[in-house]
Amino acid sequence: MTQTPKTTTASSAMLLLVSLGAIGRIFTIADWTLWCQGFGLIGFLALNFLAITKMAKALACLCFALLAFEWLRGDLNAGLAQTALGRAGFMVFFLTALGFLQHAAGRSPLLLRSGQILLQQPPGRRYLVLTFGSAMFGMLLNLSTIGLLGTMIRKAADGATDPETRRIAAIRKERMTLAMLRGFSTIPMWSPITVTIALISAAIPGVTWAQLASHSAPLALAFLLLGWGLDRRSYPRRAGGVPVDAPPLHRLMPLTLLVIAVPAIAYVISAVLGTSILVSLLLVLPLMSCGWVYLQERGRPGAAARTGHEIIGHVLPALPAMRTEATLFGASAFLGVMIADVVDTDLLGQAISGFGLSGGAVLALTAWMIAALSLVGINQIVTVTIAAGTLPHLTGLNLSPVIVGMMLVSVWTVAVNLTPYGTAIRLTGRMVDVPPEVLAHKWNTQFSLVALILLSAVLLVLA
């Protein structure tokens, strides 16, 4: 459904209102913060309900149905509902802040040059450079990484005329596509700027990004090297290949420094404000993004005015484009709080303990279940949120919240590669002109299954 300019403007205003309430909630528990978030969320949903996906509509309706159910049976916990509302508002604010960064990064000549360097590497090096490079891109660009690199990959593979050249181009496209997708999918396992980290750290209070990353980042590295190993096994290096005049990798240093600078600045801000790194990131991202746009305009007449026009004329109107994602994550965060009041975790924990399963076995089975459900179209946003809200509270299992979080970000990564219904797979398929089912099932199933087995082994050892 096409949005009118008035609807877009109103939707942007609702997102900013939610963000204002979420920022206020970080520093105060005043009622006005909840009113801002509640009015903004309901207003945004009302303006965009017809334009969001069926899954997003179902989750939004489930939130209202759960509230009505609790109210009708006389068990509605007002404090819990307020916490759920605040959690939903925080997630929408997170996406809004990312929207600023994504726009600034998307128009940066630095990232365009870096993308070309990644793709122009020789075949023996290209996969490894591209898979690590797409992870760095994803931290700054989010899904726009797939749009940028995917377009480059398709252009690099197009133009072949004779059958042999087309065959080689098709193989090159498959290898580059998988390198990009697998690298991009690991972002939740190490980057502080992902909605996955925000969702899980909010659903499991007390678990910080640093704690999660210390456990999941080494596994992310293992996943990246696993993909490279499978690529080399399928396409071993040929002897006597023609050398390729590739751009030197040291030209990627500015991108690397930028990726390091973002969390480093957030760490300094968190020390000054006394907040978590995640919260500090959200507070500074819009300002950093505006500064980045200004640097891109610097040297041209009226740089400050051009920056203001870019923010008002392009960034803010583009924010409602993520209406489905905002609804999915906001509703999932809300349900993650409320579901704990509905599910009897004591009874569930006792039932699971009755099977004699260890904590590691329970987490491994949960991971396989989340991955399996993603295959039939049940988004990991839903399953991960429910798991995050219940697993740490199961009686008798003594599951470590950090290990639970590590499992969830890791299986999220696997699900991104495995399900043909996910946004990343569908967008990748559209960019490189490959059906999502082929990309997920034919090209990527082996990687996903081995990654799941590796994750299960790690859980059985750690939990």
C-alpha positions as CSV (number, residue, x, y, z in Angstrom):
1,M,0.0,0.0,0.0
2,T,1.4,3.4,-1.1
3,Q,1.7,6.0,1.7
4,T,0.7,9.6,1.1
5,P,3.1,12.4,2.0
6,K,0.8,13.4,4.9
7,T,0.8,9.8,6.2
8,T,4.6,9.6,5.9
9,T,5.1,12.9,7.8
10,A,2.7,11.8,10.5
11,S,4.4,8.4,10.8
12,S,7.8,10.1,11.1
13,A,6.3,12.3,13.8
14,M,5.0,9.3,15.7
15,L,8.4,7.6,15.6
16,L,10.1,10.7,16.9
17,L,7.5,10.9,19.7
18,V,8.2,7.3,20.6
19,S,12.0,8.0,20.6
20,L,11.5,11.1,22.8
21,G,9.6,8.9,25.3
22,A,12.3,6.2,25.2
23,I,15.1,8.7,25.7
24,G,13.2,10.2,28.6
25,R,12.6,6.8,30.1
26,I,16.4,6.2,30.3
27,F,16.8,9.0,32.7
28,T,13.4,9.3,34.5
29,I,10.3,7.2,35.3
30,A,8.0,10.2,34.8
31,D,4.6,9.3,33.4
32,W,5.0,11.6,30.4
33,T,7.6,9.1,28.9
34,L,5.1,6.3,28.8
35,W,2.4,8.6,27.4
36,C,4.8,9.6,24.6
37,Q,5.6,6.0,23.8
38,G,2.1,4.7,24.0
39,F,0.6,7.5,21.9
40,G,3.4,7.3,19.4
41,L,3.2,3.5,19.1
42,I,-0.5,3.3,18.7
43,G,-0.5,6.3,16.3
44,F,2.3,4.7,14.2
45,L,0.4,1.4,14.1
46,A,-2.9,3.0,13.1
47,L,-1.2,4.9,10.3
48,N,0.7,1.9,8.9
49,F,-1.5,-1.1,9.8
50,L,-2.7,-1.8,6.2
51,A,0.9,-1.5,4.8
52,I,2.6,-4.0,7.1
53,T,3.0,-7.7,6.5
54,K,0.6,-10.4,7.8
55,M,3.1,-11.6,10.4
56,A,3.4,-8.0,11.8
57,K,-0.3,-7.6,11.9
58,A,-0.8,-10.8,13.7
59,L,1.8,-9.9,16.4
60,A,0.3,-6.5,16.9
61,C,-3.2,-8.0,17.3
62,L,-1.8,-10.6,19.7
63,C,-0.4,-7.8,21.9
64,F,-3.9,-6.2,22.2
65,A,-5.6,-9.6,22.6
66,L,-3.2,-10.5,25.5
67,L,-3.9,-7.3,27.2
68,A,-7.6,-7.8,26.9
69,F,-7.3,-11.4,28.1
70,E,-5.4,-10.3,31.2
71,W,-7.9,-7.5,31.9
72,L,-11.0,-9.6,31.5
73,R,-9.8,-12.3,33.9
74,G,-8.8,-9.5,36.4
75,D,-5.1,-10.3,36.4
76,L,-3.7,-7.4,34.4
77,N,-0.5,-6.2,36.1
78,A,-0.3,-2.5,35.4
79,G,3.4,-2.4,36.3
80,L,4.2,-5.3,33.9
81,A,2.2,-3.7,31.1
82,Q,4.1,-0.4,31.6
83,T,7.4,-2.3,31.4
84,A,6.2,-4.0,28.2
85,L,5.2,-0.7,26.7
86,G,8.6,0.8,27.6
87,R,10.4,-2.2,26.1
88,A,8.4,-1.9,22.8
89,G,9.2,1.8,22.7
90,F,12.9,1.2,23.3
91,M,13.0,-1.2,20.3
92,V,11.3,1.2,18.0
93,F,13.7,3.9,19.2
94,F,16.6,1.6,18.4
95,L,15.4,1.1,14.8
96,T,14.8,4.8,14.4
97,A,18.4,5.6,15.6
98,L,19.7,2.9,13.2
99,G,17.8,4.6,10.4
100,F,19.9,7.7,10.8
101,L,23.2,5.8,10.7
102,Q,22.0,3.7,7.7
103,H,21.2,6.8,5.7
104,A,24.5,8.4,6.4
105,A,26.5,5.3,5.7
106,G,24.5,4.5,2.5
107,R,25.6,7.8,0.8
108,S,29.2,7.5,1.9
109,P,31.8,7.3,-0.9
110,L,34.0,5.5,1.6
111,L,31.7,2.5,1.7
112,L,31.2,2.5,-2.0
113,R,35.0,2.3,-2.6
114,S,35.4,-0.3,0.1
115,G,32.7,-2.5,-1.5
116,Q,34.5,-2.3,-4.8
117,I,37.8,-3.3,-3.1
118,L,36.0,-6.4,-1.6
119,L,34.7,-7.7,-4.9
120,Q,37.9,-7.1,-6.9
121,Q,40.0,-9.5,-4.9
122,P,41.4,-12.6,-6.5
123,P,39.3,-15.8,-6.2
124,G,41.5,-17.5,-3.6
125,R,41.1,-14.4,-1.3
126,R,37.8,-13.0,-2.3
127,Y,35.5,-15.2,-0.2
128,L,37.4,-14.5,3.0
129,V,37.7,-10.8,2.4
130,L,34.1,-10.4,1.3
131,T,32.6,-12.4,4.2
132,F,34.5,-10.4,6.8
133,G,33.9,-7.2,4.9
134,S,30.2,-7.7,4.7
135,A,30.1,-8.2,8.5
136,M,31.7,-4.7,8.9
137,F,29.4,-3.2,6.3
138,G,26.4,-4.7,8.1
139,M,27.3,-3.0,11.3
140,L,26.9,0.4,9.6
141,L,24.4,-0.3,6.8
142,N,22.2,-3.1,8.2
143,L,20.1,-4.5,5.4
144,S,21.4,-1.9,3.0
145,T,24.6,-3.9,3.0
146,I,22.8,-6.5,0.9
147,G,21.4,-3.9,-1.4
148,L,24.8,-2.3,-2.0
149,L,27.0,-5.5,-2.2
150,G,24.3,-7.6,-3.9
151,T,23.9,-5.1,-6.7
152,M,27.7,-5.1,-7.2
153,I,27.8,-8.9,-7.2
154,R,25.1,-9.1,-9.8
155,K,26.8,-6.6,-12.1
156,A,30.1,-8.4,-11.7
157,A,28.4,-11.7,-12.9
158,D,26.4,-10.2,-15.7
159,G,27.6,-9.7,-19.2
160,A,28.8,-13.2,-20.0
161,T,28.1,-14.4,-23.5
162,D,29.4,-17.9,-24.3
163,P,28.4,-20.9,-22.2
164,E,31.7,-21.5,-20.4
165,T,32.0,-17.8,-19.4
166,R,28.4,-17.9,-18.1
167,R,29.2,-21.1,-16.1
168,I,32.2,-19.5,-14.4
169,A,30.2,-16.3,-13.8
170,A,27.4,-18.3,-12.1
171,I,29.9,-20.0,-9.8
172,R,31.5,-16.7,-8.9
173,K,28.1,-15.2,-8.2
174,E,27.1,-18.1,-5.9
175,R,30.4,-17.9,-4.0
176,M,30.3,-14.1,-3.6
177,T,26.6,-14.2,-2.6
178,L,27.2,-16.8,0.1
179,A,30.2,-15.0,1.4
180,M,28.2,-11.8,1.7
181,L,25.1,-13.4,3.3
182,R,27.1,-15.5,5.8
183,G,29.2,-12.6,6.9
184,F,26.2,-10.3,7.2
185,S,24.3,-12.9,9.3
186,T,26.9,-13.0,12.0
187,I,26.4,-9.3,13.0
188,P,24.1,-10.1,16.0
189,M,26.9,-12.2,17.5
190,W,29.4,-9.4,17.9
191,S,28.1,-6.0,17.0
192,P,26.4,-3.7,19.6
193,I,24.4,-2.0,16.9
194,T,21.8,-4.7,16.1
195,V,18.2,-5.0,17.1
196,T,18.9,-8.6,18.0
197,I,21.3,-7.6,20.8
198,A,18.8,-5.0,21.9
199,L,15.9,-7.4,21.9
200,I,17.8,-10.1,23.9
201,S,19.6,-7.8,26.4
202,A,16.2,-6.1,27.1
203,A,14.4,-9.5,27.5
204,I,17.1,-10.9,29.8
205,P,17.8,-8.1,32.3
206,G,21.4,-7.9,33.6
207,V,22.9,-9.4,30.4
208,T,25.1,-6.8,28.7
209,W,26.4,-6.7,25.1
210,A,30.0,-7.2,26.4
211,Q,29.0,-10.4,28.2
212,L,27.2,-11.7,25.1
213,A,29.9,-10.8,22.7
214,S,32.6,-12.4,24.8
215,H,30.8,-15.7,24.3
216,S,29.3,-15.4,20.9
217,A,32.0,-13.4,19.0
218,P,34.5,-16.4,19.0
219,L,31.7,-18.6,17.7
220,A,30.9,-16.0,15.0
221,L,34.5,-16.2,13.9
222,A,34.1,-20.0,13.8
223,F,31.0,-19.6,11.6
224,L,32.8,-17.3,9.2
225,L,35.8,-19.7,8.9
226,L,33.3,-22.6,8.5
227,G,31.8,-20.9,5.5
228,W,35.2,-20.2,4.1
229,G,36.2,-23.8,4.6
230,L,33.1,-25.1,2.9
231,D,33.8,-22.8,0.0
232,R,37.4,-24.0,-0.4
233,R,36.2,-27.6,-0.2
234,S,33.7,-27.0,-3.0
235,Y,35.9,-24.9,-5.1
236,P,39.6,-25.8,-4.4
237,R,42.2,-23.4,-5.7
238,R,43.4,-24.2,-9.2
239,A,47.1,-24.4,-9.9
240,G,48.4,-22.0,-12.6
241,G,45.6,-19.5,-12.3
242,V,46.0,-16.1,-14.0
243,P,47.1,-13.5,-11.4
244,V,44.6,-10.8,-10.7
245,D,45.6,-7.2,-10.3
246,A,43.6,-6.6,-7.1
247,P,43.5,-3.4,-5.0
248,P,45.5,-3.6,-1.8
249,L,43.7,-4.5,1.4
250,H,45.2,-1.7,3.3
251,R,42.7,0.6,1.6
252,L,40.0,-1.0,3.8
253,M,41.7,0.5,6.9
254,P,39.4,3.6,7.0
255,L,36.4,1.3,7.1
256,T,37.9,-0.8,9.8
257,L,38.7,2.2,11.9
258,L,35.2,3.5,11.5
259,V,33.7,0.2,12.7
260,I,36.0,0.3,15.7
261,A,35.2,4.0,16.4
262,V,31.5,3.6,16.7
263,P,31.5,1.3,19.8
264,A,34.6,3.1,21.2
265,I,32.8,6.4,21.2
266,A,29.8,4.7,22.8
267,Y,32.0,3.3,25.5
268,V,33.3,6.7,26.4
269,I,29.8,8.2,26.5
270,S,28.6,5.3,28.6
271,A,31.3,6.0,31.2
272,V,30.3,9.7,31.3
273,L,26.6,9.2,31.5
274,G,26.7,6.0,33.6
275,T,24.5,4.1,31.1
276,S,25.1,0.8,29.2
277,I,27.1,0.8,26.0
278,L,23.9,-0.1,24.1
279,V,22.0,2.9,25.5
280,S,24.9,5.2,24.9
281,L,25.0,4.1,21.2
282,L,21.4,4.9,20.7
283,L,21.8,8.4,22.2
284,V,24.8,9.3,20.1
285,L,24.0,7.5,16.8
286,P,21.6,10.2,15.4
287,L,24.2,12.9,16.3
288,M,27.1,10.9,14.8
289,S,25.1,10.3,11.7
290,C,24.3,14.0,11.2
291,G,27.9,14.7,11.7
292,W,28.8,12.1,9.1
293,V,26.4,13.7,6.6
294,Y,28.0,17.1,7.3
295,L,31.5,15.7,6.6
296,Q,30.2,14.4,3.3
297,E,28.8,17.9,2.5
298,R,31.8,19.8,3.8
299,G,33.6,21.8,1.1
300,R,30.5,22.5,-0.8
301,P,28.6,25.8,-0.5
302,G,26.1,25.9,2.4
303,A,27.3,22.6,3.9
304,A,25.3,23.1,7.2
305,A,22.1,24.0,5.3
306,R,22.6,21.1,2.9
307,T,23.0,18.8,5.9
308,G,19.8,20.1,7.5
309,H,17.9,19.6,4.2
310,E,19.3,16.0,3.9
311,I,18.0,15.2,7.4
312,I,14.6,16.8,7.0
313,G,14.1,16.0,3.4
314,H,15.4,12.5,3.2
315,V,16.2,10.8,6.5
316,L,13.0,11.6,8.4
317,P,10.7,10.8,5.5
318,A,12.5,7.4,5.0
319,L,12.0,6.3,8.6
320,P,8.4,4.9,8.1
321,A,9.7,2.6,5.4
322,M,10.8,0.2,8.2
323,R,7.1,0.0,9.4
324,T,7.0,-3.8,9.3
325,E,10.3,-4.1,11.2
326,A,9.3,-1.6,13.8
327,T,6.0,-3.4,14.3
328,L,7.6,-6.8,14.5
329,F,10.3,-5.8,17.0
330,G,8.1,-3.6,19.0
331,A,5.3,-6.2,19.3
332,S,7.9,-9.0,20.0
333,A,9.5,-6.9,22.8
334,F,6.0,-6.3,24.3
335,L,5.1,-10.0,24.2
336,G,8.5,-11.0,25.6
337,V,7.6,-9.2,28.8
338,M,3.9,-10.2,29.0
339,I,4.4,-13.8,28.1
340,A,6.4,-14.4,31.3
341,D,3.2,-13.5,33.2
342,V,1.2,-16.0,31.2
343,V,3.6,-19.0,31.1
344,D,4.1,-20.9,34.4
345,T,7.8,-21.2,34.2
346,D,8.0,-23.2,37.5
347,L,5.7,-25.9,36.1
348,L,7.4,-25.9,32.7
349,G,10.9,-26.2,34.3
350,Q,9.7,-29.1,36.4
351,A,8.3,-30.8,33.4
352,I,11.5,-30.4,31.4
353,S,13.6,-31.6,34.4
354,G,11.4,-34.7,34.5
355,F,12.9,-35.8,31.2
356,G,16.4,-35.8,32.8
357,L,17.8,-33.3,30.2
358,S,20.8,-31.2,31.1
359,G,20.8,-27.5,30.6
360,G,23.0,-27.7,27.6
361,A,20.6,-30.3,26.0
362,V,17.6,-28.0,26.6
363,L,19.4,-25.1,25.0
364,A,20.5,-27.2,22.0
365,L,17.0,-28.6,21.5
366,T,15.6,-25.0,21.7
367,A,18.1,-23.9,19.0
368,W,17.0,-26.7,16.7
369,M,13.4,-25.9,17.3
370,I,13.8,-22.2,16.5
371,A,15.7,-23.1,13.3
372,A,13.0,-25.6,12.3
373,L,10.2,-23.2,13.0
374,S,11.9,-20.6,10.8
375,L,11.7,-23.1,7.9
376,V,7.9,-22.9,8.0
377,G,7.8,-19.1,8.2
378,I,7.6,-18.5,11.9
379,N,10.1,-15.6,12.3
380,Q,12.9,-15.9,14.8
381,I,11.9,-12.6,16.2
382,V,8.9,-14.3,17.7
383,T,10.6,-17.6,18.9
384,V,13.7,-15.9,20.2
385,T,11.7,-13.4,22.1
386,I,9.6,-16.1,23.8
387,A,12.7,-18.2,24.5
388,A,14.5,-15.2,26.0
389,G,11.5,-14.5,28.3
390,T,11.1,-18.0,29.6
391,L,14.4,-20.0,29.5
392,P,16.3,-18.1,32.2
393,H,13.4,-18.5,34.6
394,L,12.8,-22.3,34.2
395,T,12.9,-23.9,37.6
396,G,15.5,-26.6,38.3
397,L,17.7,-26.0,35.3
398,N,19.8,-23.1,36.5
399,L,20.5,-21.9,33.0
400,S,23.1,-19.1,32.7
401,P,21.4,-16.0,31.3
402,V,24.6,-15.2,29.3
403,I,24.7,-18.7,27.8
404,V,21.0,-18.4,26.9
405,G,21.7,-15.1,25.2
406,M,24.6,-16.6,23.4
407,M,22.5,-19.4,22.1
408,L,19.8,-17.0,20.9
409,V,22.1,-14.7,18.9
410,S,23.8,-17.7,17.4
411,V,20.6,-19.5,16.3
412,W,19.4,-16.2,15.0
413,T,22.4,-16.2,12.7
414,V,21.7,-19.7,11.6
415,A,18.0,-18.9,10.9
416,V,19.0,-15.9,8.7
417,N,20.9,-18.4,6.4
418,L,18.3,-21.1,6.6
419,T,14.8,-19.7,6.1
420,P,13.6,-18.6,2.6
421,Y,11.0,-16.4,4.4
422,G,13.5,-14.1,6.1
423,T,14.1,-10.6,5.0
424,A,17.8,-11.0,4.4
425,I,17.4,-14.1,2.2
426,R,14.5,-12.6,0.2
427,L,16.4,-9.3,-0.3
428,T,19.6,-11.1,-1.3
429,G,17.6,-13.2,-3.8
430,R,16.1,-10.1,-5.3
431,M,19.5,-8.4,-5.6
432,V,21.3,-11.2,-7.2
433,D,18.3,-12.6,-9.2
434,V,18.2,-16.0,-7.4
435,P,15.0,-17.6,-5.9
436,P,15.1,-17.5,-2.1
437,E,14.4,-21.2,-1.9
438,V,17.5,-21.9,-4.0
439,L,19.6,-19.6,-1.9
440,A,18.5,-20.9,1.4
441,H,18.0,-24.6,0.7
442,K,20.2,-25.6,-2.2
443,W,23.1,-23.3,-1.6
444,N,23.2,-22.8,2.1
445,T,21.7,-25.8,3.9
446,Q,25.0,-27.6,4.5
447,F,26.5,-24.5,6.1
448,S,23.4,-24.0,8.3
449,L,23.3,-27.6,9.5
450,V,27.0,-27.7,10.3
451,A,26.7,-24.4,12.1
452,L,23.8,-25.8,14.2
453,I,25.8,-28.9,15.1
454,L,28.7,-26.8,16.1
455,L,26.4,-24.5,18.2
456,S,24.9,-27.6,19.9
457,A,28.3,-29.0,20.8
458,V,29.3,-25.7,22.3
459,L,26.1,-25.6,24.4
460,L,26.6,-29.1,25.7
461,V,30.0,-28.2,26.9
462,L,29.2,-24.7,28.4
463,A,25.8,-25.1,29.8
